[in-house]
């Protein structure tokens, strides 16, 4: 037990460093002065190097070798397994590569911000190309040691153990079903003469509404914040969760739905097992599960009749906007082919993800040069959504992921949507419908805390999904959810 305690104490130190690094990342995206980026980048790069050195220190392997697993409880055993896996993965890469990746991704993201504003993809090509080369190097090292291809190695960073064949199988099923379904939904909207109208509202009023929504959904502001940024995200660490949002005075629903989405992430983080908050077993179970939590709130709950009723009252009380339930319902659940992923409706959204998934595979197979990304992007937009972006700012420059080095993350968005539908289908069997209809989502929060959040990383994702929903992951519930909502409502 002594060796386990030493190992746990060492990872408490690592978690403290990660928490500080997370706050530096949050500050860079929110309040950091405009010209401080290069200095911040140097410091973050050095901290990344220090973090890598701590995570690859030989004392970790030494302590693990001395631990008698039979003397530990299930949580402690799972923690050792998580640490051992992370140690083996971290020791694949030398500190110099990690430092270069951190520094290059920081530089690339800063260039991207300006390039996006100016719609100038050429400006970011050299640094993005450099970042892709470094990421390929990292991916290939992991692939060679894990007997997988380099892109699957990247996906594994965000969803441990997920196989490319399984992802392709699920996504191909979605792709076979969705295009015709989108056509049916849009035809139905047209036949009913349903229109979408943007809601204009001052940014300070939007922020006030978003703060109230996060609070009413269960976010604890005694342990977190909601601030403005370039691109919405949820960060921070246990006990100090940071939600960020972006606002458009001409379309208030964008910020409102982004808040609902990021609050889903935040509730996951705030309800992880407290006793293990500074240990690996107490962390969130991969990004597909994380996205399933945010998409449960955004899609399953945030577009529900109960939420629409609640929001219409909030818009009236705070924003002075008198909008009928029917009009707001159609605004939130309106389906249309559009350019921007984070603003897409839940029906067309998967095609945005699949497009990026296909592009990433081409990049890491060596079949797509950096300079040609906009060309293939536009071709796939036309193929999947029958529209072509009028600019790269509305195309391949819209997301921060690639420009911050997060290749392999995008599949988790669609996997998360599929998981969300399956888990919520199960949750609804035990939830009080009257409470749900009155916008009392406390039962939802408690169900997910009991069945998902409390487990941290105690078991693999597929096992947790099976335990919580009583079946293996499939698109059945996801498909039924969309059909029941948009065709049979």
N, C-alpha and C positions, 0 to 999 in steps of 0.2 A: 504493500500500500504506500510505503514511503516513496518509492520510485514513481508511482502514479501521481502522488501529490506534487512532486518536483516537476513532473511533466505538465500538470495542470497549471501550476504557478508560472511556468515559463510561457505557456500560451496565454495566460492572463496578461503578461507583458506585451506579447505580440498583438493581442486584441486592442490594448490601449494605444499602441502605435497606429494600428489600422483605423481606430476611431479618430485620432488626430489627423491622419491623412484624408479621411472621409470629409472632415470639416473643412480642410483646405480645399478640397475639390468643390464642396458646396459653396464656399466663399468665392472661389474663382468664377463660379457660374452666376453669382448673385451680386455681391457687394464689392468685389475686388476692383480697385481703380483701373481704368482702361489701359494705362501704360505700365502696369505692374506685372503683366503676363510673363515676360521673359525671366524676371527674377523669381517669380513664383515657380516657373517651370524648372529652374535649376534646383530649387529647394525640394520640390516634389520628386524630382529625379533622384536626388541623393537619398531621400527618405525611402524611395522604392528600392534602391540598392541596399540600404540598411535592413529593410524589411525582408528582402530576399536572403540576405546573409543570416538573419535570425531564423528564418524558416528552413534553412538548409544546414544549420549548425549540427555538427556530428553528435552533440549531446542528446539530440532528439532520438537518433537511432540507438544510442547507447542506453538511454532510459527505457525505450520500448523493449529492447532485448532483455531487460532485467525485470519487466513486469510480469507477474503471474496473473493471467487473465481470469483464472478460476477464482481468484480472491476478490474480484470486482463484481459489482452489480451490472445489470443490462445496460444502463446508461453509460457507465464508466467504460465498459467494454466497447460500446459503440463509439465513444469518444476516442479511444485508442485507435480503433480501426480508421476513423476519419483522419486523425492526425497522421497515421502511418501512410495512408493513401496520399495525403497532401504532401508529406515529406518526400515520398518517391517521385511525385510529379514535380515538385520544386527543384529537386536535385538534378533533374534532367537538364536544366538551363544554367549557364554561368551568369554571374552577377553583371558582367559587362553587357550581355545581351539584354537583360532585364532593364538596365539603366538606359541603354540606347532606345529600347522600345518606349519606355516612359517619357523620355525627353522628346523623341520624335512624335509621339502621339500628342503630347502637349502642344508642340509647335504646330502640328498639322491642324489641331482643333482651332487654335487661334487664327490661323490663315483661313480656315473654312468659314468662320464667323463673318469675316469681311467678304470672302468670295461669294457667300450666299446672299449677303446684302446687295452686292454689286452684280449678281448673276454672272460670275466670272469663273467658270470651272477651270479654265487654263491656269489660273493663278495658283490653284491648289494641286495641280497634277504632279509637279516635281516632289513635293513633300509627301503626298499620298502614295506615290510610286515607291518612295523610300520606305514608308511605313508598311506597305504591302510586302516588299522584299524581306523586311525584318520579321514580319508576321509569318511569312512562308518559311523562313528559317526556323522559327520557333515551332511552328506546326509540324515541320518535317522531322525535327528532333523527336518530338513526342510520338509522331506516327511510326517512326522506325522502331521505337522502344515499346510500342503498344500494339503493333501489327494491325494498324488501321490506316486509312488514307489521311492525307493532311487536313482535308476539310472536316472530316469526322473528328479529328483531334481538336479542332477549334470548337466545334459544337460541344464536345465533352467538357470544355472549360466552364460552360454555362449550364449544362445538363449532364451530370456525370452518368456514364453508362448508357446513354441514349445512342442507339445505332442508326446510322444513316438509312439503312434498308427499311427500318420501321417507320422513320419519319417520311421517307418517300412514299411508302405504302399508304399512310394516312393522308398525305397531301394529294396524292394522285386520286384518291377517292373523293376528296373535296373538290378537286379540279374537274372531275367527271360530272359532279352534281351541280356545281355552282353557276356556271355561265347561263344555262337554260333557266335555272331558278331565278336569277337576277332579271332575266327578260320577262318572266312571268310576273314578278313583283312590280316591275316598272309598268308593265301593261295594265296591271290592276290599278295602280296609282293613277295612271292616265285616264282609265275608264271612270274613275270616281272623281276626276278633276282635282286631285290632291296637289297642293302647291306647298313649297317651303319658303318661309319668309324669315330673314335674319332679324334678330332682336338687337336693337341698338341701345347701349347703356354705358354710362360713364364708367371708367375703369375703377374708380374708388368704390362705386356701388357694386360692381362685379366682385371686387375683392372682398367686400363685406358679406356678400351672398355666399361666396366660396368658403369663407371662414365659418359661416353658420352651417353650411352643408357638411363640412368636414367634422365639425363638433357633433352635429345631430346623427351622423353615421357612426359615431363612437370614437373618433380620434381624440386623444387626450392631450390638450394643449399645455398641460403642466409638464409634459415630457416631449414637446415638439413645437414646430413652427410651420407657417405657410408664407412663402415669400415669392417675389417675382424673379423671372429668369428668361433666358433665350429659348429654352426648350424644356418642357415640363419633365420633372423626374422626382423620385423619392430617394433620399440619401440619409446620412447620419448613421447612428449606431443605437443599440438598445439603450433606452432611457433618454435618448436625444435624437428623435426622428425628425428629419427635415423634408417637408413637401415643398415643391416649387411649381410655379405656374407662369404662363404667359397670357396676355390679355389683348383683345381686339375690341375697341369700342363699337365697332360696326357689327359684331357678332358675339353676343354675350354667351351663347350656348357652348362655344368652343372652350372657353375657360371653365365653365360650369362642369362640363362632362370630363374635362381633363382633371379637375379637382376630384371628382368621384372616382376616376381611375386611379390616381395617385394615392387617394385615401385608402383604397383597397390594398395597395402595396404597404402603406404605413400601418394599417391594422394588423397585417401579418407580422410585421417587425415588432410592433408593440405587444403582441400576444405570444411571442415565442417563449419557450420555457425559461422562467426567471432564474432558476437555480443553475442554469448552464449558459447564461447570456455571454460569458467571456470564454466559452469553450466551443470547439468546432461542432460538437454534437448539438449545440443549442442554436445553430444558425439555420437560415431558411434553406429549404430543400431544392435548390436549383431554380433556374429562371422560368422554366415552364410552369412549375408550381406557383412561383411568384406572380407570373402573368395571369394565371388562372384566378388568383385572388383579386387582382385589380379588375379583371374582365368580368368577374362575378358581380362586382359592384357597379361597374360601368354599364354592362350589357344586361345582365339578368335582373338587376335591381334598378339601375339608373334610368332604364328606358321603360320601366313598369308603370302601370296606371297609378299605383300608390305614390311613386316618386313624382310623377307628372302632376298629380293633385297637390302634393306638398310644394313642389317648385313653383307652381302657378301662384300660390299664396305668398311665397317668399318674394317672387318678382314684384308682386303688388305691394307688399308691406315695406320692402327695402328700396326697390327700384321705381316704384310708382307706375308700374306697367300692368295694365289690366288685360290679360290674355286668357282666352277660354281654354278649358281642358282640351277640347278637340284640336284646336289650333296648335297648342303646345305639344300635344301628343304627336301630331303629324310632323312638326318641326324636328322633334327628337328622333323619330323613327322613319324619317324620310330616306328613301333609297335612291341614290344617283351615282353615276360613274364620275369620279373626281380624281384630282391629281395628288392630293396630300394624304398620306397614310393616316396620320394622327387625327385628321378631321373626317376620315371616311366613316360611313355607316357600317354597322356590324355585318351586313350582307356582302358588301363589296370588299370589306377590309381584308379577308383572307387572300384575295388575289394580289393585293399590295405586298403581302408577306411572301407569297410564293414567288413573285417576281424577283424580290431581293434574294431569296433562297436560291433560285436558279442562277442569278448573276454571281453570287458568291461561289457557287460550285465551279462556274466557268473561270472565274479569276484564279482560284487555287488549283484548278486543273491545268493552268497555263494557257488557256484558250482565249483569254480576254485581256487585252492590254489596257492599262489605266486610261489612256487617252480615248479609248473606244467605248468606255462605260456609258456615256450619254447616248451613243448610237443604239446599243443593244437595249438599254433602258427604255428608250422610246419605242423600239420595235415590240418589246414585250408589253408595254402599256397599251399599244394598239391591238395586240393579239388578245390580251386578257380582258381589257376594259373598253376597247374600241375608242380610245381617246389618245391624243399625243400632247404632252406638255408643251406649252408655248415657250418655256424657258427652262434652263437647268435648275434655277432656283425652285421651280415647281416640279422638278424631276430629281435627278441624282444628287442634288445638293441639299435636299430638304431635311435629311436625317443626320444627326451628329454621329451615329454609330461607327461608320467606316472611318471617319476622320479622327476618331478617338481610339481607333484600333480594335473596336468591338466586333470583329468578324466572327460569324457563327452564332450571334445572339438572335438574329431575326426569326429563325424557326420557332423559338420559344413563344412568340406572340400567337401563332396559330395553334401550336400544341396547347398553349394555355387556354385558348378559347374552347378547344375541344374538351379539355379537362374541366373547365368551368361549367360547361353544360352538363357533363356527366355527374359531377359532384352536386350541383344545385338540383338536378332531377332527384337525386337521393335525399338531399336535405329537405326538399319540399314535402316529402312523405311524412316528416315528423314535425314540421313547423305549423304554427297556428295561423291559418289563412286570414282570420279576422284581424289579427295583429299586423300581419303583412300589409293588408289592404288599408290599414290606418297609418302606414309609414312607421310602424314600430319594428325596426330591423334588429332589435337586440337579440331576438332568437336566432337570426342568421349569424350574427357575430359569435354567439355562444356555440352554435353548431360547428362552425369552422374552427373556433378555438379548441373545442373538445376533440374534433376528428382530424384536424390538420395541423394547426399552429402548435399545439402542445407537444407534438412529436419531434419538432425540430428536424434533425437528420438521423433520428434513431433507426430508421429503416429506409431502403431505397424507394424512389418515387413510385415505381410501378407497384410495389408491395403496398404502399400507403394508399394509392388509388384503389387497389383491389379491396383492401380492408375497409375503406370508407364508403365505397359505392357498391361493394359486393360483386364487381365484375371487372374484367380487364378493360383497358382503354380502347374505345372504338369511336367512330363518328356517329353512331346511331342516335344518341341523345342530342348531339349537336344538330344533326340534320332535322330531327323531329322538332326541336326547339324553334328553328328558323321557319320551318313549314307551318307549324301551328300559329306562330306569331304573325307571319306576313301573308300567308295565303288563306288561312282558315279563321283569322280573327274576326 
